[in-house]
Amino acid sequence: MREHLTKVTRKGQITVPIEVRRALGLQEGDNVAVLLEDDGRAILERRPGVVARTAGIFKSGRPPLSPEEEQEEFERGVADDVRRILER
């Protein structure tokens, strides 16, 4: 186990050191769970976003979409909804 130090900002935020981000495969926008142990230790875990967690849950006649493709479809649908609302 290696120690990586960081500081808490006035807003209660911390910067996750690059070595930790690399080890966890964290990228900008990723979800992170902070698990608090009874002894006061905290554990960081990378958690997939809603698109990755729900990829492929609905059955269709076409091949399943990747999480990225599902995200694009979702964003396209939201944009279409906004257009329809603005056209009223």
Protein Blocks (a to p, Z undefined) as FASTA:
>chain_A
ZZddddddfkopacddfklmmmnopaehiacdddddfkopacddddddfklmmgokaccf
bdcddfklmmmmmmmmmmmmmmmmmmZZ
